[in-house]
Amino acid sequence: EDTPLIWAQVLRAMAGTDESVPLAGEFALLPEIMTKAGHQRFTTYIDSRPGLTDAQKRRVVTAFLDKFA
């Protein structure tokens, strides 16, 4: 259940990077569990806010999943 929320942490742990390094595929699981419209809104929201911390991103993902999953 928590995989979409911790996926970036898993990828960072495997890659040995910190949250300052952008990750490709950080939100790869979301299209599978979120409506298409919700995912489009999520992508627009995230893209317009560079520099969010992993904790902030988790809160955003949680909010969008609550509304669009």
C-alpha positions as CSV (number, residue, x, y, z in Angstrom):
1,E,0.0,0.0,0.0
2,D,2.8,2.4,0.8
3,T,4.9,1.7,-2.3
4,P,3.8,4.8,-4.3
5,L,4.7,6.9,-1.2
6,I,8.2,5.4,-0.6
7,W,9.2,4.5,-4.2
8,A,11.6,7.4,-4.4
9,Q,13.3,6.4,-1.2
10,V,13.6,2.8,-2.5
11,L,15.2,4.1,-5.7
12,R,17.5,6.4,-3.9
13,A,18.7,3.7,-1.5
14,M,19.4,1.4,-4.4
15,A,21.2,4.1,-6.3
16,G,23.0,5.5,-3.3
17,T,21.9,9.1,-3.9
18,D,20.3,11.8,-1.8
19,E,17.1,13.7,-2.5
20,S,19.0,16.5,-4.3
21,V,19.4,14.2,-7.3
22,P,16.4,14.1,-9.6
23,L,15.1,10.6,-10.3
24,A,13.6,9.3,-13.5
25,G,10.7,7.0,-12.7
26,E,10.1,8.5,-9.3
27,F,6.3,8.5,-9.9
28,A,6.2,5.6,-12.3
29,L,3.6,3.7,-10.2
30,L,1.0,6.4,-10.1
31,P,-0.5,6.1,-13.6
32,E,-1.5,2.5,-12.6
33,I,-3.5,3.5,-9.6
34,M,-4.7,7.1,-10.4
35,T,-7.3,8.3,-12.9
36,K,-5.9,9.6,-16.1
37,A,-7.2,13.1,-15.3
38,G,-5.8,12.9,-11.8
39,H,-2.4,11.9,-13.1
40,Q,-2.3,14.7,-15.6
41,R,-3.2,17.2,-12.8
42,F,-0.5,15.6,-10.6
43,T,2.1,15.9,-13.3
44,T,1.3,19.5,-13.9
45,Y,1.4,20.3,-10.2
46,I,4.7,18.6,-9.6
47,D,6.4,20.0,-12.7
48,S,5.4,23.5,-11.6
49,R,7.1,23.1,-8.2
50,P,10.7,22.1,-8.7
51,G,12.8,21.6,-5.5
52,L,10.2,19.9,-3.4
53,T,11.7,17.6,-0.7
54,D,10.9,13.9,-0.7
55,A,8.6,14.6,2.4
56,Q,6.7,17.3,0.5
57,K,6.4,15.0,-2.6
58,R,5.0,12.3,-0.3
59,R,2.3,14.7,1.0
60,V,1.4,15.7,-2.6
61,V,1.2,12.1,-3.7
62,T,-1.0,11.3,-0.7
63,A,-3.3,14.2,-1.5
64,F,-3.7,13.3,-5.1
65,L,-4.2,9.6,-4.4
66,D,-6.9,10.5,-1.8
67,K,-8.7,12.4,-4.5
68,F,-7.9,10.5,-7.8
69,A,-7.2,6.9,-6.9
